[in-house]
Amino acid sequence: MSTYCVALLGRKDEPTDAVEEYTRYLARALQAHDIEVDIIRIPWEIRGWANALRDLECQAEQWRGAVVLIQYTALGWSSRGFPWRVLRVMKALKSVGVRVGIVFHDVEPYLGSRLVDSFRRDIQVRTMRGILSLADFAVFTVPFERISWLKEAPRNALFIPVGPNLPIPSVIVTGNREHTTPTIGVFSITGGKAGAHETEVILAAVRHASQTLGKLHLSVFGRHAELRETDLRSGLKDLPVEVSVDGVVAPERIVQKLSACDVLLFIRGGISSRRSSAIAGIACGLPVIAYLGSETAPPITDAGVVLVAVDQPRQLHASLVRVLSDADYRNDLAARSRAIFQAHFAWPSIAARFANFLNPK
């Protein structure tokens, strides 16, 4: 007899929704464990919270005996990051006897130095603690010891990293890259001021590498990449660097682009087991040069990841030159990425761990 599960999502993110993609890949992988998953949204931003909760209460009556997995991000349940109403979602589900789990995609409150930021952090921590206390089980996408608001490992909780949100083939075809131009990949850039800073970091690293090694190829693609194309091209115009920029592309195309790279540069904050864009590079068997952050911990550090400090640009520059110039080092990192991906970040591995919760013995 199959297990029925509902993955419950809040507001849709645009132009791409990583949580929805995660849920779809997870649902497909869980089929191997005889678990059927329906993905349902609560359209509170369209219907309003009163109507959305009323609709949910009626719908939840049909889910008695099922498992509901609430996918938590602060912005999924509030347009400004005050997600306290997800507590009412949890209580509505529990009132009809549904078994409820939480998947924490956001594991830390948002940063910021303003008074409103401090207030928002307080609301987010209170909300996360509240839904954790009510949940029948919880899944954290970052190890417990890396989460600031947890005093100890929660009861009935498990750490399960996210997957790559990509159709990764069983064998990645990279071809013979011995005589091709060394290629640096960047998968997505943050929006706003953070993206402007990331662009400057990319430019400085590529300039240094080109001045040291000569001809290079910089391939930037994914969310917000097209907004930085002018800055990237103008910043490298006097160097022998070929620049290709694409915005959001099909998942199959992302795999092709990553597979054509020699290294992935990940500078969108510290690397973490919840950062699917970094895991995408690991899934494609790439060395990854990334920032060390508060969430950085095994198993992602066991992959072919070269960690550098945010405030040490020379570490980043030296690491990029070494990866691109030392084939043995690069190949060793790539092999580590492939091995760790299969063990921890591949969807069959992730689904097997979820199945232990969804199909308790």
VEXDREN-2710 file (C-alpha; in Angstrom, 1 decimal):
% VEXDREN-2710
k/r/px/py/pz
1/MET/0.0/0.0/0.0
2/SER/1.4/3.4/-1.0
3/THR/1.9/6.3/1.3
4/TYR/0.1/9.5/0.3
5/CYS/2.0/12.8/1.0
6/VAL/1.1/16.4/0.3
7/ALA/3.9/18.9/-0.2
8/LEU/2.5/22.2/0.9
9/LEU/4.1/25.4/-0.6
10/GLY/3.4/29.1/0.0
11/ARG/3.9/31.9/-2.4
12/LYS/5.6/31.2/-5.7
13/ASP/9.0/32.8/-6.3
14/GLU/9.7/34.3/-9.7
15/PRO/11.3/33.8/-12.3
16/THR/12.4/30.5/-10.8
17/ASP/11.2/28.8/-7.7
18/ALA/13.9/26.6/-6.2
19/VAL/11.6/25.2/-3.5
20/GLU/9.1/24.0/-6.1
21/GLU/11.8/22.5/-8.2
22/TYR/13.2/20.7/-5.1
23/THR/9.8/19.4/-4.3
24/ARG/9.2/18.0/-7.8
25/TYR/12.5/16.2/-7.9
26/LEU/11.9/14.8/-4.5
27/ALA/8.4/13.6/-5.5
28/ARG/9.8/11.8/-8.5
29/ALA/12.5/10.1/-6.4
30/LEU/10.0/9.0/-3.7
31/GLN/8.0/7.0/-6.2
32/ALA/10.7/4.3/-5.9
33/HIS/9.7/4.0/-2.2
34/ASP/5.9/3.7/-3.1
35/ILE/5.3/7.2/-1.8
36/GLU/2.9/9.4/-3.8
37/VAL/3.4/13.2/-3.5
38/ASP/0.9/15.9/-4.5
39/ILE/2.3/19.5/-4.7
40/ILE/-0.2/22.0/-3.5
41/ARG/0.1/25.7/-2.9
42/ILE/-1.7/28.0/-0.4
43/PRO/-2.3/31.1/-2.6
44/TRP/-2.5/33.5/0.4
45/GLU/-1.1/36.3/-1.7
46/ILE/-4.0/36.0/-4.1
47/ARG/-6.9/34.9/-1.9
48/GLY/-5.9/36.6/1.3
49/TRP/-5.1/34.8/4.5
50/ALA/-8.6/34.4/5.8
51/ASN/-9.9/32.8/2.6
52/ALA/-6.7/30.7/2.1
53/LEU/-6.9/29.3/5.6
54/ARG/-10.6/28.5/5.2
55/ASP/-10.0/26.7/2.0
56/LEU/-7.1/24.8/3.6
57/GLU/-9.3/23.6/6.5
58/CYS/-11.8/22.2/4.0
59/GLN/-9.2/20.6/1.9
60/ALA/-7.3/19.1/4.8
61/GLU/-10.4/17.1/5.7
62/GLN/-9.5/14.9/2.7
63/TRP/-6.0/14.4/3.9
64/ARG/-6.7/12.4/7.1
65/GLY/-4.2/9.7/7.4
66/ALA/-1.8/11.4/5.0
67/VAL/1.5/13.2/5.6
68/VAL/1.7/16.9/4.9
69/LEU/5.2/18.4/4.3
70/ILE/5.2/22.1/4.8
71/GLN/8.0/23.7/2.8
72/TYR/9.3/26.6/4.9
73/THR/11.0/29.7/3.8
74/ALA/10.2/33.1/5.4
75/LEU/9.2/34.7/2.0
76/GLY/7.1/31.7/1.1
77/TRP/4.7/32.6/3.9
78/SER/5.1/36.4/4.0
79/SER/5.9/39.0/1.4
80/ARG/8.1/40.9/3.8
81/GLY/9.6/37.9/5.7
82/PHE/7.2/37.9/8.7
83/PRO/6.0/34.3/8.4
84/TRP/4.1/33.9/11.7
85/ARG/0.9/32.8/9.8
86/VAL/2.5/29.5/8.9
87/LEU/1.8/28.6/12.6
88/ARG/-1.9/28.9/11.8
89/VAL/-1.4/26.7/8.8
90/MET/0.2/24.1/11.0
91/LYS/-2.6/24.3/13.6
92/ALA/-5.3/24.0/10.9
93/LEU/-3.6/20.8/9.7
94/LYS/-3.1/19.3/13.2
95/SER/-6.8/20.0/14.1
96/VAL/-8.0/17.5/11.5
97/GLY/-5.5/14.8/12.5
98/VAL/-3.0/15.2/9.7
99/ARG/0.6/14.1/10.3
100/VAL/2.7/17.2/9.6
101/GLY/6.3/17.5/8.8
102/ILE/8.4/20.7/8.2
103/VAL/11.2/21.0/5.7
104/PHE/13.3/24.0/6.7
105/HIS/14.8/25.5/3.5
106/ASP/15.5/28.7/5.5
107/VAL/17.4/27.7/8.6
108/GLU/18.5/31.1/9.9
109/PRO/16.7/34.5/10.3
110/TYR/17.5/37.2/7.9
111/LEU/20.4/39.7/8.5
112/GLY/20.2/43.4/8.7
113/SER/21.1/46.3/11.1
114/ARG/17.8/48.3/11.1
115/LEU/15.3/48.1/13.9
116/VAL/12.8/46.4/11.5
117/ASP/15.4/43.8/10.7
118/SER/15.8/43.0/14.4
119/PHE/12.1/42.7/14.8
120/ARG/11.9/40.5/11.7
121/ARG/14.6/38.2/13.1
122/ASP/12.7/37.8/16.3
123/ILE/9.5/36.9/14.5
124/GLN/11.3/34.4/12.3
125/VAL/13.0/32.6/15.2
126/ARG/9.8/32.5/17.2
127/THR/8.0/31.1/14.2
128/MET/10.6/28.5/13.4
129/ARG/10.7/27.3/17.0
130/GLY/6.9/27.3/17.1
131/ILE/6.4/25.2/14.0
132/LEU/9.2/22.9/15.1
133/SER/7.4/22.3/18.5
134/LEU/4.2/21.4/16.7
135/ALA/5.6/19.2/13.9
136/ASP/5.5/15.5/14.0
137/PHE/8.9/15.5/12.4
138/ALA/11.2/18.0/10.8
139/VAL/13.9/18.0/8.1
140/PHE/16.7/20.5/8.3
141/THR/18.8/21.2/5.2
142/VAL/21.8/22.2/7.3
143/PRO/23.4/20.2/10.1
144/PHE/21.8/20.9/13.5
145/GLU/25.1/22.2/15.0
146/ARG/25.3/24.9/12.4
147/ILE/21.9/26.4/13.3
148/SER/22.1/29.3/15.8
149/TRP/18.7/29.1/17.3
150/LEU/18.8/25.4/18.2
151/LYS/20.2/24.6/21.6
152/GLU/20.3/20.9/20.9
153/ALA/19.4/18.4/18.2
154/PRO/15.5/18.4/18.0
155/ARG/13.5/15.4/18.7
156/ASN/12.3/13.4/15.7
157/ALA/14.4/15.5/13.3
158/LEU/16.8/14.7/10.6
159/PHE/19.4/16.5/8.5
160/ILE/19.0/15.9/4.8
161/PRO/20.8/18.2/2.3
162/VAL/19.1/19.4/-0.8
163/GLY/19.7/18.1/-4.3
164/PRO/20.8/19.9/-7.4
165/ASN/17.3/20.6/-8.9
166/LEU/18.6/19.4/-12.3
167/PRO/18.2/16.3/-14.5
168/ILE/21.7/14.9/-13.8
169/PRO/22.5/11.9/-16.1
170/SER/24.0/8.8/-14.6
171/VAL/27.2/9.6/-16.5
172/ILE/28.3/13.2/-17.1
173/VAL/29.8/13.7/-20.6
174/THR/32.6/16.3/-20.4
175/GLY/34.7/15.4/-23.4
176/ASN/38.4/15.9/-23.7
177/ARG/39.2/19.3/-22.2
178/GLU/43.0/19.0/-22.5
179/HIS/43.2/21.4/-25.5
180/THR/40.2/23.6/-24.8
181/THR/40.2/27.1/-23.2
182/PRO/40.0/26.9/-19.4
183/THR/36.4/27.7/-18.5
184/ILE/35.2/29.3/-15.3
185/GLY/31.5/28.8/-14.5
186/VAL/29.2/31.1/-12.4
187/PHE/25.7/29.8/-11.9
188/SER/23.3/32.7/-10.9
189/ILE/24.1/36.0/-9.4
190/THR/22.2/37.6/-6.5
191/GLY/19.9/40.6/-7.3
192/GLY/20.4/44.2/-6.2
193/LYS/23.5/45.6/-4.4
194/ALA/24.7/42.1/-3.5
195/GLY/24.8/41.2/-7.1
196/ALA/26.9/44.3/-7.9
197/HIS/29.4/43.2/-5.3
198/GLU/29.5/39.6/-6.6
199/THR/30.2/40.9/-10.1
200/GLU/33.2/42.9/-8.8
201/VAL/34.5/39.8/-7.1
202/ILE/34.1/37.7/-10.2
203/LEU/35.8/40.3/-12.3
204/ALA/38.8/40.7/-10.0
205/ALA/39.3/36.9/-9.8
206/VAL/39.0/36.4/-13.6
207/ARG/41.3/39.4/-14.3
208/HIS/44.0/37.9/-12.0
209/ALA/43.6/34.4/-13.5
210/SER/43.8/35.8/-17.1
211/GLN/46.9/37.9/-16.3
212/THR/48.5/34.8/-14.9
213/LEU/47.4/32.1/-17.3
214/GLY/46.3/33.9/-20.5
215/LYS/43.2/33.0/-22.5
216/LEU/40.1/32.0/-20.5
217/HIS/36.4/31.6/-20.9
218/LEU/33.9/33.0/-18.4
219/SER/30.5/31.4/-18.6
220/VAL/27.8/33.1/-16.5
221/PHE/24.2/31.9/-16.5
222/GLY/21.1/31.6/-14.4
223/ARG/19.1/34.0/-12.4
224/HIS/20.1/37.7/-12.7
225/ALA/23.1/36.8/-14.9
226/GLU/21.8/38.9/-17.8
227/LEU/21.5/42.0/-15.6
228/ARG/25.3/41.9/-15.1
229/GLU/26.3/41.2/-18.7
230/THR/27.3/44.8/-19.5
231/ASP/29.5/45.1/-16.4
232/LEU/31.1/41.7/-17.0
233/ARG/32.0/42.4/-20.6
234/SER/33.3/45.9/-20.0
235/GLY/35.3/44.8/-17.0
236/LEU/37.2/42.2/-19.0
237/LYS/37.3/43.9/-22.4
238/ASP/41.1/44.4/-22.4
239/LEU/41.9/40.8/-21.5
240/PRO/41.9/37.6/-23.5
241/VAL/38.7/36.4/-21.9
242/GLU/35.8/35.2/-23.8
243/VAL/32.5/36.0/-22.0
244/SER/29.2/34.2/-22.5
245/VAL/26.2/35.3/-20.5
246/ASP/22.7/33.7/-20.4
247/GLY/19.8/34.3/-18.0
248/VAL/17.4/31.6/-16.9
249/VAL/17.8/28.6/-19.2
250/ALA/16.3/25.1/-19.3
251/PRO/17.6/22.6/-16.7
252/GLU/19.1/20.4/-19.4
253/ARG/21.0/23.4/-20.7
254/ILE/22.3/24.2/-17.3
255/VAL/23.8/20.7/-17.0
256/GLN/25.4/21.1/-20.4
257/LYS/26.9/24.5/-19.4
258/LEU/28.2/23.2/-16.1
259/SER/29.7/20.1/-17.8
260/ALA/31.6/22.4/-20.1
261/CYS/33.3/24.2/-17.2
262/ASP/36.6/23.4/-15.5
263/VAL/35.6/25.0/-12.2
264/LEU/32.5/26.5/-10.6
265/LEU/33.0/29.8/-8.7
266/PHE/30.4/30.1/-5.9
267/ILE/30.5/33.5/-4.1
268/ARG/26.8/34.0/-3.2
269/GLY/27.5/33.8/0.5
270/GLY/29.0/30.8/2.3
271/ILE/28.6/27.4/0.7
272/SER/26.1/25.2/2.4
273/SER/24.2/21.9/2.0
274/ARG/21.0/24.0/1.3
275/ARG/22.5/25.9/-1.7
276/SER/21.3/24.0/-4.7
277/SER/23.3/26.1/-7.2
278/ALA/26.5/25.1/-5.5
279/ILE/25.4/21.5/-5.3
280/ALA/24.6/21.6/-9.1
281/GLY/28.4/22.0/-9.7
282/ILE/29.2/19.1/-7.4
283/ALA/26.6/17.0/-9.2
284/CYS/28.3/17.8/-12.5
285/GLY/31.6/16.6/-11.1
286/LEU/33.2/20.1/-10.9
287/PRO/35.8/21.5/-8.5
288/VAL/34.0/24.3/-6.6
289/ILE/35.8/27.4/-5.2
290/ALA/33.5/28.8/-2.5
291/TYR/33.3/31.1/0.5
292/LEU/33.4/29.6/4.0
293/GLY/30.3/30.5/5.9
294/SER/28.5/29.8/9.2
295/GLU/26.6/26.9/7.5
296/THR/29.6/25.3/5.9
297/ALA/30.0/21.8/7.1
298/PRO/30.2/18.1/6.0
299/PRO/29.2/16.5/3.7
300/ILE/29.7/19.4/1.4
301/THR/33.2/20.1/2.6
302/ASP/34.1/16.5/1.7
303/ALA/33.4/17.2/-2.0
304/GLY/35.9/18.8/-4.3
305/VAL/35.4/22.2/-2.7
306/VAL/38.1/24.7/-2.1
307/LEU/37.1/27.0/0.7
308/VAL/38.3/30.6/0.9
309/ALA/37.6/33.4/3.4
310/VAL/35.2/36.1/2.3
311/ASP/37.7/38.9/3.3
312/GLN/40.7/37.3/1.7
313/PRO/40.5/37.9/-2.1
314/ARG/44.1/36.7/-2.6
315/GLN/43.0/33.2/-1.4
316/LEU/40.3/33.2/-4.0
317/HIS/42.6/34.4/-6.8
318/ALA/45.3/31.9/-5.9
319/SER/42.8/29.0/-5.6
320/LEU/41.3/29.8/-9.1
321/VAL/44.8/29.9/-10.7
322/ARG/45.8/26.6/-9.1
323/VAL/42.6/24.7/-10.1
324/LEU/42.9/25.9/-13.7
325/SER/46.6/25.3/-14.0
326/ASP/47.1/22.0/-12.1
327/ALA/45.3/19.2/-14.0
328/ASP/46.0/16.5/-11.3
329/TYR/44.7/18.7/-8.5
330/ARG/41.6/19.6/-10.6
331/ASN/40.9/16.0/-11.5
332/ASP/41.2/14.9/-7.8
333/LEU/38.7/17.6/-6.8
334/ALA/36.4/16.6/-9.6
335/ALA/36.5/12.9/-8.5
336/ARG/35.7/13.9/-4.9
337/SER/32.7/15.9/-6.1
338/ARG/31.3/13.0/-8.0
339/ALA/31.7/10.6/-5.1
340/ILE/30.2/12.9/-2.5
341/PHE/27.3/13.7/-4.8
342/GLN/26.3/10.1/-5.2
343/ALA/26.5/9.5/-1.5
344/HIS/24.7/12.5/-0.1
345/PHE/23.2/14.9/-2.7
346/ALA/21.8/12.6/-5.4
347/TRP/18.0/12.3/-5.3
348/PRO/17.9/8.6/-4.7
349/SER/20.0/9.1/-1.6
350/ILE/17.9/12.0/-0.4
351/ALA/14.6/10.1/-1.1
352/ALA/15.8/7.1/0.9
353/ARG/16.3/9.2/4.0
354/PHE/12.9/10.9/3.6
355/ALA/11.3/7.5/3.2
356/ASN/12.4/6.6/6.7
357/PHE/10.2/9.4/8.1
358/LEU/7.3/9.1/5.6
359/ASN/7.1/5.3/6.0
360/PRO/7.9/4.7/9.7
361/LYS/8.3/1.0/10.7
END
